[in-house]
Amino acid sequence: MGNFKQFINTIKQIGIGFLVLFILILNDSCNSQVIETSKKDFQIIAYYAGNGNDLERYNWEQITQVIFSFCHLKGDQLSVDNAQDSLAIHKLVNLKKKYTDLKVLLSLGGWGGCKECSTVFSTQSGIENFVQSVNQLTKLYNTDGIDLDWEYPAIKGFPDHPYSVEDRPNFTKLVVALRKELGEKVLISFAAGGFENYFENAIEWDKVGPYIDYINLMSYDIVGGYSKVTGHHTPLYSNPNQQGSADFGVQYLKKLGVDSSKIILGAAFYGRSWKEVDSTNNGLYQSGVFKSFIPHHRFESTLNNENGFVFYRDSISKAPYAYSEKLNEFATFDDVISLAKKTNYALEQDLGGIMFWQLTDDYSNGALLSSIWKTKNQQKTAKKGEN
């Protein structure tokens, strides 16, 4: 009580003007907190690589962000590739009239789509021209942000794409310049590789962290098309035969000091298959030849009983897979169960949300997206019940 009286006497001594200023500062601080908290809502982020003609089939109320994939560099400018892509972006943005909480972002690059990135972002003029072009496109299309999908800064990525150790600090300069140009309200995210070499050598995490909203962790393709041995391409947990996993990536980023609320867990709406695979261990961790990428909407016509596929689940990695002894083929993928587990994991780990590649690969009834959305809402309802 004595301290409170002393505070009141101090206010009387220095005048009412100070009190007004104090209230204004306090109010501004509260408003800032509201903005910050709104950014921490659990995100369901869909990458979209379609042509814009199928938008009516998706449940947009279940999505918080859609990232159009991809835009590319034209010289040192962010460029929409063609008229069809431009129309698709306009259609995505138009969805915001009905789904007012939906955010639409443009994405730069993709696997094989950022060949010039190392060169362009090695100069200050290249960075400045790029960020100005991002600002111009953001205003032109009324989009809400930019996602950088440079695979990868400073380490080997797509074959024959240039990279340099200087990419690492240059990526930081790029992100800082984007934030300065775009302001605080425009979202900035980037797609992060899900493996140790990327974590250790591609990004200056402590320097980039304050300027970005989300890190879209690509915890898929962990066993990719270049592998001569089968494995889980998007497992939730590691196991004795496979270190890479979603959990491995999340815990590694946390160890590096990354804010968990900015980490977005990656999931896959597609599978990968290998042929010439022996039946030992139902094809898991066996030699094989990569065969194909399989979107989920093609599962019923490919990974079916007629083709001899039997489905299994790794109880440690919480990952499904399938093997056909008839065809000697192995397939790895996410499904509605593994996606529910990943969503629960993201919520329990206080992550920023979950994202997936990509929306058009879902089943025709949207089962994969619905699994994420329903799980999010079930846990949210359960927590309210506990309170």
SVG drawing of the C-alpha trace seen along z (x, -y; Angstrom):
<svg xmlns="http://www.w3.org/2000/svg" viewBox="-18 -19 49 81">
<polyline fill="none" stroke="black" stroke-width="0.4" points="0.0,0.0 2.9,-2.4 4.4,-1.9 1.0,-2.7 0.7,-5.9 4.2,-6.9 3.3,-6.3 0.2,-8.5 2.3,-11.3 4.8,-11.0 2.1,-11.4 0.8,-14.5 4.3,-16.0 5.1,-15.6 1.6,-16.4 -1.3,-15.0 0.5,-15.1 2.7,-12.2 -0.4,-10.2 -1.9,-10.7 1.3,-9.7 1.6,-6.6 -1.9,-5.5 -1.2,-6.0 2.0,-4.0 0.2,-1.2 -2.6,-1.2 -0.1,-1.0 1.7,1.9 -1.6,3.8 -2.5,3.2 1.0,4.5 0.4,7.6 -2.9,8.2 -1.2,8.1 1.5,10.4 -1.0,12.9 -3.1,13.0 0.0,14.1 0.3,17.1 -3.0,18.7 -2.5,22.3 -2.0,22.2 -3.1,24.7 -1.1,23.8 -1.7,25.3 0.7,25.0 -1.2,24.8 0.3,25.6 -3.0,25.7 -4.3,23.5 -7.1,21.9 -9.9,23.8 -10.6,26.2 -11.0,23.9 -14.6,24.7 -13.7,28.3 -11.7,27.3 -12.9,26.5 -11.3,23.1 -12.8,22.6 -10.3,25.3 -7.3,23.3 -5.6,20.2 -3.0,19.7 -2.7,20.7 0.7,20.3 0.6,20.1 3.5,22.2 5.5,21.0 6.7,17.6 10.3,17.3 13.0,14.8 13.1,12.8 16.4,11.0 16.4,9.8 12.6,9.4 9.9,11.6 7.8,12.6 4.5,14.4 5.3,16.9 2.3,16.4 -1.3,15.2 -2.7,18.5 -0.8,18.2 -1.8,14.5 -5.5,15.5 -5.0,18.3 -3.6,15.8 -6.5,13.4 -8.9,16.3 -7.2,17.2 -7.2,13.6 -10.9,13.3 -11.6,16.1 -10.8,13.7 -14.1,11.9 -15.9,14.9 -13.2,16.4 -12.1,13.2 -9.4,14.9 -7.7,16.5 -4.2,15.3 -2.8,15.7 1.0,15.7 3.2,16.0 6.1,18.4 9.5,18.0 11.4,20.9 10.6,24.5 12.7,27.6 14.5,26.7 13.0,23.2 15.7,21.1 18.7,21.5 19.5,17.8 18.9,17.2 22.5,17.5 23.7,15.1 20.9,12.5 21.0,12.4 24.8,12.0 24.6,8.3 22.9,5.5 21.3,4.2 19.9,7.6 18.3,7.8 16.9,4.3 15.4,4.8 13.9,8.1 12.2,6.8 10.8,3.8 9.3,6.2 7.8,8.3 6.2,5.1 4.8,4.2 3.3,7.6 1.9,7.7 0.0,4.5 -0.9,5.4 -2.5,8.7 -3.6,7.8 -1.7,10.8 -0.6,11.1 3.0,12.2 6.0,13.9 7.3,17.5 10.9,18.1 11.4,21.6 15.1,21.5 16.4,25.1 19.0,24.4 21.1,21.5 24.8,22.4 24.5,26.1 23.9,28.4 20.3,28.6 18.9,29.2 21.6,30.6 23.7,27.9 22.2,25.0 24.9,22.7 25.5,22.3 28.0,20.6 28.9,20.3 28.0,16.6 24.4,17.6 23.9,18.0 24.5,14.3 23.0,13.2 19.7,15.0 19.7,13.0 20.2,9.7 17.4,10.7 14.9,11.4 15.9,8.2 15.4,6.2 12.0,7.8 10.8,6.9 12.0,3.3 10.3,2.9 7.1,4.8 6.5,3.6 5.2,5.6 1.8,6.6 3.0,8.6 3.8,12.2 7.3,13.5 8.0,17.2 10.4,19.7 10.5,23.4 13.2,25.0 15.0,28.3 14.3,31.1 17.9,32.4 20.9,31.7 23.2,30.2 20.5,27.6 20.0,26.8 23.7,26.4 24.9,24.6 22.1,23.0 20.5,20.4 21.6,17.9 18.7,18.8 19.4,16.3 19.6,13.4 16.7,14.4 14.3,15.4 13.2,11.9 12.2,10.9 10.1,13.8 6.7,15.1 6.9,18.8 9.4,21.5 7.7,24.1 9.7,27.2 9.7,29.6 9.6,32.8 8.8,34.8 11.0,36.2 13.3,37.2 13.9,40.3 13.5,39.0 13.7,40.0 17.5,40.2 17.6,42.9 18.5,46.5 17.1,47.8 13.4,47.5 12.3,45.7 9.7,43.4 9.6,40.2 7.6,38.3 7.7,40.0 6.7,38.3 9.4,39.9 12.9,41.3 13.6,45.0 16.8,47.0 17.0,47.4 16.2,43.8 17.3,40.6 15.4,38.1 11.8,37.3 9.5,34.5 10.3,34.7 14.1,34.7 13.7,31.5 11.5,29.8 13.8,30.7 16.9,29.7 15.4,26.2 14.5,25.8 18.0,26.7 19.2,24.0 17.0,21.5 14.3,21.2 11.0,19.9 8.6,23.0 5.6,20.8 7.3,19.9 7.9,23.6 5.3,25.0 5.3,28.8 5.4,30.3 3.1,33.1 2.7,34.8 -0.4,35.2 1.5,37.6 3.4,40.8 6.6,42.1 7.2,45.6 10.1,47.9 10.2,51.0 12.4,54.1 12.1,54.2 12.6,57.5 9.8,58.6 12.0,58.6 10.5,56.4 7.6,55.8 9.9,53.8 10.9,51.3 14.6,50.3 15.4,52.5 17.3,51.8 15.1,50.6 14.8,48.3 12.7,45.2 9.5,45.4 7.1,42.6 5.5,39.7 1.8,40.6 -0.8,38.0 -3.4,39.3 -6.2,38.9 -4.5,41.7 -4.0,44.1 -7.2,46.0 -6.1,46.8 -2.5,47.7 -2.0,48.8 -4.9,51.3 -5.6,54.9 -5.7,55.8 -2.1,54.7 -1.3,56.8 -0.7,53.9 -0.9,54.6 -0.8,51.7 1.3,51.5 2.1,49.0 5.4,48.4 4.5,48.2 7.7,46.3 7.8,43.7 3.9,43.4 4.2,43.7 2.1,45.8 3.6,47.7 2.5,50.4 4.1,53.3 3.1,55.4 4.8,58.8 3.0,59.2 4.8,56.2 7.8,56.1 6.9,52.4 7.1,50.4 5.2,47.1 5.6,44.5 3.1,41.7 1.0,39.9 -2.6,40.8 -5.5,39.5 -4.2,41.3 -0.6,40.0 -1.8,36.5 -4.0,36.5 -0.9,37.6 1.2,34.9 -1.5,32.2 -1.7,33.4 2.1,33.3 2.3,29.7 -0.3,28.6 1.4,30.4 4.8,28.9 3.3,25.4 4.3,25.1 2.9,22.4 0.8,24.9 1.0,27.5 1.5,27.2 1.4,29.6 2.5,30.1 0.1,29.8 -3.7,29.1 -4.5,30.6 -3.0,34.0 -5.7,34.6 -8.5,37.1 -11.5,35.8 -13.4,35.6 -10.7,33.6 -10.1,36.3 -6.5,35.4 -7.2,31.7 -10.3,32.6 -8.2,34.9 -5.9,31.9 -8.8,29.5 -10.9,31.9 -7.9,32.8 -7.1,29.2 -10.6,28.4 -11.0,31.5 -7.9,30.7 -9.0,27.0 -12.4,28.1 -10.8,30.5 -8.6,27.8 -11.6,25.5 -13.3,28.3 -10.3,28.7 -10.6,25.0"/>
</svg>
